[in-house]
Amino acid sequence: MENTTEIFDIEDAYINCGPSSDESKLITFLEERGLSSSYPYLKKSQVTFESLEYLTEDDIKEVITPVGIRALFRVKLIEWKKQTFGAKELPPSLQSNFSSVLLEESVAQSMKKEST
């Protein structure tokens, strides 16, 4: 049996979906955050814009296999959830990562203040 991998082109996908569709919202979300490279993995796993809110760290590991793409996606998703839903509404599986991101931001800001 021939091994075929379906390639999803983000520009073609955007053209083929309606501007208010869930898929176009997902594409816009990814493009605004520089995450277009994660689109093929999300599309293949049927992740939608609506389902982004519910993705856990385990889901992300399963969906996006390349570590670099996954790491960027995870951090940007946490930032979006923080802005959109607030820290208290993050799923427990992302709470620890969210806390780490906040700690890293706090340390970086402290170091920046000390160096000036």
KAQUI-V90301 format. One record per pair of residues at least 24 apart in sequence whose C-alpha atoms are under 10 Angstrom apart, sorted by the first residue. I is the first residue (numbers start at 1). J is the second residue. Records with the same first field share a line. If there is no record, write none. Layout:
BEGIN
I = J  J
END
This chain:
BEGIN
5 = 44
6 = 40  44
7 = 39  40  41  43  44
8 = 37  39  40  41  42  43  44
9 = 36  37  39  40
10 = 36  37  38  39  40  43
11 = 36
13 = 39  43
21 = 49
22 = 48  49  50  51
23 = 47  48  49  50
24 = 48  49
25 = 49  50
26 = 50  51  52
29 = 77  80
30 = 73  76  77
33 = 72  73  76  77  80
34 = 72  73  76
35 = 69  70  72  73  76  77
36 = 69  73
37 = 69  70  73
38 = 63  64  65  66  69  70  72  73
39 = 64
40 = 64
41 = 65  66  69  70
52 = 77  80  81
53 = 77  78  80  81  84  85  89  90  91
54 = 81  90  91  93  94
55 = 91  93  94
56 = 90  91  92  93  94  95
57 = 91  92  93  94  95  97
58 = 93  94
59 = 93
74 = 98
75 = 101
END
